[in-house]
Amino acid sequence: MIPIAEPLLAWYTRHGRHDLPWRQTRDPYRLWLAEIMLQQTRVESVKPYYTRFLQALPDWRALAAAPQDQVLALWSGLGYYTRARNAQRAAQVVMAGFAGHFPDTLEKAVTLPGVGRSTAAAVLASAFGHRQAILDANARRVLIRSHAIAADPKATATQQWLWTLASALTPEDAHGYNQAIQDLGALICTPRQPHCPDCPLASRCKAHAEGRSHALPVTVHSPPKPQRRAFFLLAADMEGRILLEKRPDSGIWGGLWCLPQAAPDSGELSNLCNDTLPPLEDTPAIRQFLQEAWSRRLRLDLRLTALGEEQRHVFTHFQLRFRCAHARVLGSTVADSAATLRWYRPADALAQGLPTPIRRILRNLGGGR
């Protein structure tokens, strides 16, 4: 076991990212929110969302009581929307079960929706001064390289060893150490091009000594991402409003407002679409099917006018290939009794919680109509 705390903390004092907004506070709510937003998301992407979110929902009570649409609108574009739904549920648990205070033990903190061991530890160390080790992606990479761990980093046994290592190496000043190891991983011990000459741990790093810094962590190749396909409906009524549909709370884009969708990978539409994936076709039969199917389901008199070019959006576990069908709505429209369908002016639509590709479509409304 290689001691790393002393040189790491000295480096952090001089070179750490002390100006990050969530490092200006010891408030558990603000620290927790930052940890949730930073999961699988870059720091620079999080900064504006963090500021806007706190301006609108500054504490547990405000987040717990907010309409879900407001929470998702504030999160829109940050991705991984389960985090937003879990964040609101966690705030509600804090208010109902912990009297409006973040739980002060690891065992209680990890019971909050969306809060794992590393997230809970980071908040407890920074908000309450607890000696708690973290193991986010940056810290994990530093430990793997400094100790030349050549095992699959996702394997259960490797994870257990890394937690043991992290716990043993974390000093009493866990708050400063946790931030230091995160910054070292983000700025120096980077995934693809580690800057070993600038690293305060270079003299005691086993991977560096063995010339294996670029080879660790071990890359476990995943199979190619499966592809899914979809058509989205951009329908405009006589007043220029567009139709959005609220997605179910569970699943991809849960709770967000989206353009009505038709998936050609199952059902009757699959018979009209080429089974060899590229590209999604534009044929009279497909247009006719989409027009009739959406007209029936949405109870609208639709006239499809164009099918936009195929676009792609990459998720963690699959790739979505889609085209946008542009349509005019003729005659009167029917309100949706379940309130899952709503008409919006384009500017108002962009203020809702929207998936990133749908937001992109709406920002380019003029091209397909």
N, C-alpha and C positions, 0 to 999 in steps of 0.2 A: 504494500500500500504506500503510495507516494504522497507525502504531505505537499499540498498546493496552496493552502489558504494564505500564508504570509505573502508570497510574491504576487498572488492574485489580487489581494486587497491593496497592496502597494501600487500595482498597475491600475487598478480601478480608480484610486484616488486621483491619479493624473489623467487618465484617458477615458474614464467611464462616461456614459450618457446621462449625466446628472440633470440635464435640462428636460428630460422627458416629463410630460405633465403629471403622470401618475407617480412620479418620484418626488413630487413636491408635497406629498400628503402622507399621513398615516391613518387616514379615515378608512375603515374596513370596506365600506360600500364602494368607494372610488377605487381602492386597490383591487377588490374582487371584480368590479366591472372591467378594469383594464386586463386582468388575467383572462377573463372570459373572451373578450374581444381579440386578444392576442393569440388565442388558440388557432393554429394553422393559418395565421394572417400576419403579414409584415407590419413592422412598427409604423412605417410611413403611411401605410394605408389606414391604420387604426386611428392615428392622431385626430383627424377632423371629425370622425364619427364619435370618438370619445368626448370631445368638447361639445358637440351638438347634443349628444345624448344627455350629458350632465346638465346642460342648460335647460332642457325640457323636463327631465326626470332626475332631480338632484339627490334623491334619497330613497331608501327602501320603501317608504310609504307611498311616494309618488309612483314608483315603478309598479308596485303591487296593485295599485288602484287604476292604472292607466288602461284605456281601451287597447286591446291587442293590435288593432289597426295602427294606432299611434306608435307602439313599440316596433312593429315590423317596418313602418315607414321610416323611422329613425335608423333602423338597421339596414334598410334596402341598399344593396350594392356591396355590402360587406361579406355576404355569402354565409354558407353554413347556418341556415336560419333556425335550425333546431336550437342553436345557442341562444337565440333571442327568446324563443318560447320557453326554454328552460330557465333563462334568466328571470323572466317574469314569474314563473312558478316558484323559483328559489326565493324571490323577494316576498311572495305571498306566504311561503313557509316561515321565513324570518319574522314576518309580522305576526303570524298566527301562533307559531310554536316557540319563538325565541324572543318575544317581547320587543321586536324591532332591532335586535342586536345580532351581529354575526356570531355564530357559535364559537366558544373560546377553547374548544378541544378539537383535535383532529378527528376523533371518532364521531363527534356530532357534526362537524363541518362537512364531511364527505357524504352525509345523508341529504344534503341539499341537491336538488336537480341540477345536473350539469357540472357538478363540482367533484373532481377527482382528487386523488391524494396530493399530486403536485400543486394543483391550484389552491387547495386548502392550506397546504404547508406554506406557500408563498404569502398568502394573506396573514396567516398566524404569525409568521416570522416578522413581517413588516409592520403589521398593525399592533401586535401585542408583545413583540420581542421574544417570541418563543424560539427555541433552537429546533428548527424544523428543516429538513433537507428537501430540496426540489429535484425533479428529474424531467425537465422539459427537454425539447429537442436539442437546444444549445448545450445545456449542462450534460446531457447524455453523450453528445459528441466529444466534448472536452474530456470526460472521464474515459471513454473508449480509447481515444488516442493517447492520452497521457499514460494509460495502463496497458496499451497495445492489446486490447480485447478483440480477438478475431472471430468471435462467435456471432451468429445471427442476432442482431440487436433486438429483433422482435420476439425472439424465443422467450418462453416463460422463465427458463433457468437463467438466461442472460439478464432479463429484467430484474429478477430477484437479486442477482449478484450486484447489479448496478445500484439498486436501492441500498443494499448493505454498504457498498462503497461510499455512496453519497452521504449516508447517515454518519458513517465513521469520519469522513473528511470535513463535514460541516462544523465550523467552530461555534462558540457561543454567540458571536456577532453574525447570526444567520442572515439577518436583514441585509447587511452589506455584502456578505459572501455570496448570497443567492443572486443579487444584482450583478456582482462582479463576474460570476461564472456564466451568467446569461450574456453579458456584454462581450466576454471573451469569445464565446461561441458565435455571436452575431458579427463581430468586427474582425477577429483574428483567426480563430479556429473554424473557418467557414466550411460549408459542405464540400465544395469542389476545388477551391483554390486557397488552401490555408496559408496564412502569411507567417510561416514558422520563424523567419529571422526577427520578427517584431514581437514574438510571443514571450511573455514573462516565464512560461513554463518550459521553454525549449530545452534548457539544460537538464531538466529532469523528466522529459517526455520520452517514454519508451518507443512510441511510434516514430518520432523524429530521429531518435538514435538509430533505429533500425531501417530508416529510409522508407517508412510505410505510411507516412501521414496521409498521402493521397489515396491509399488503398483502404483506409479505415474511415468510418465504419464499413463493414462488409456490406456490399450491395446484394440483396436478394431479389433477383429478377422476377417480376410479376408477369402473368400472362397479359396479352394485349387487352385493352379495355373493350368490353362489348359496346356495340353501337345500338342506339335506339333512334327511332324516327318519329316525327310529329309534323302536323300541319297546324298552324295557328290562324285564327280568324280575326282580321282587323275590319270590323263592320262599323260603318258610319251612317248615322241617321240623317234625316233632312235638315237637322239643325247643326250638323257637324260634330255631334257627340259620338264617342266611341264606346263600345260595350266591353266591360271587364267582368270576369267571373272569379269569385273567391274560391281558392282551392281548399280542400279539406285540411284540417290541422295536421294530420299525419302524412308522411311521405314527402317527396321532393317538393320544395317551395311551399311547404305547409303553411296555411293561413295567409299567403300572399294573394294579391290581386293579379290576375293573368288574363291574357287573351284566351277565349274559348279554344279548346284543343281537340284535335282528332288524331288518333294514333293508328298508323297503317300497319303495325306489326301484329295485329290480331284482328279477327272478325272479317266482315265482308270487304272492307277497304283493302285488306292485305291481298285479296285476289286481283286487285287492279294495279298494285304496285310491284315493281320488279323485285324479286326476292334477293337478287344479287345487289347488295346495298347501294353502291353509288350509281347514279345519283337518284334523288327523289324526282320522279317524272312529273311533267306537266302535260296531261292529255285531256281531251274533251270528256272522257269517261270519268276521270278523277275529279275534274271540276264539277261535273254534274252530280256525282255522288256527294261531294263535300257540300255543295249548295243545298241539296235536298236533305241531307242528314242534319246539318246545322239548322236549317229552317224548321224541321220537325222538333228538334230538341229544344231550341230556343224560342219557338213559337213566333218566328219572324218571317217576313217575306223578303228573302235575300236574293241579290243578284251579284254573283262573283264577277269581278272585273279583271283581276290579274292574280297570278301567282308569282310572288317575288323569288329572287334567286335563293338557292340553298345556302344556309348558314350553319355554323357549328358552335356548340358550347360544350366545354369539357367539365365534367363533374369528377369527383374523387374516384368513383367506381365505374363510370361509363361515359361515353361521348354521345351527345344528342345532336342529331342532324335534323334540320327543320326548314320548312318554307312557310312564308306568311301569305295567306289568301286575303286579298283585298275585296271588300264587298260593299254595295250600297243596300240600305234598308228602305224598302218601299212601304208606304202605308203606315198604319198605326203600330205602335209597339206595345207589348204586354209586360207589365211589371212582374217581377219574380217574387212570389209570396214568401220564399225562404230567405230573401235578401242576399242571395249569393250572386245575383246579376245586377249590375248597376251601369247607368249611362254617365259618362264623364266628359266634360270639356277636355281637350288634350292637355292643357296646362294643369288642370286639376288631377288628371290621371297620373301625371308625372310626380305629383306630390304624395301618391299612395305608396304602400309597400309593394314594390314590383320586383320580379326576378330580373337579373341583369340583361339577358337577351331581349326580354319584353320592353324594358326601358330603352334599349338601343333601337328597337323597332319604332317606338313611339317618338323618339327624337328625330327620326327620319321619315316622318309621315308623308311628306310630299312626293316621294319617289314612286310609289306604286299605285296612286289613284289618279 
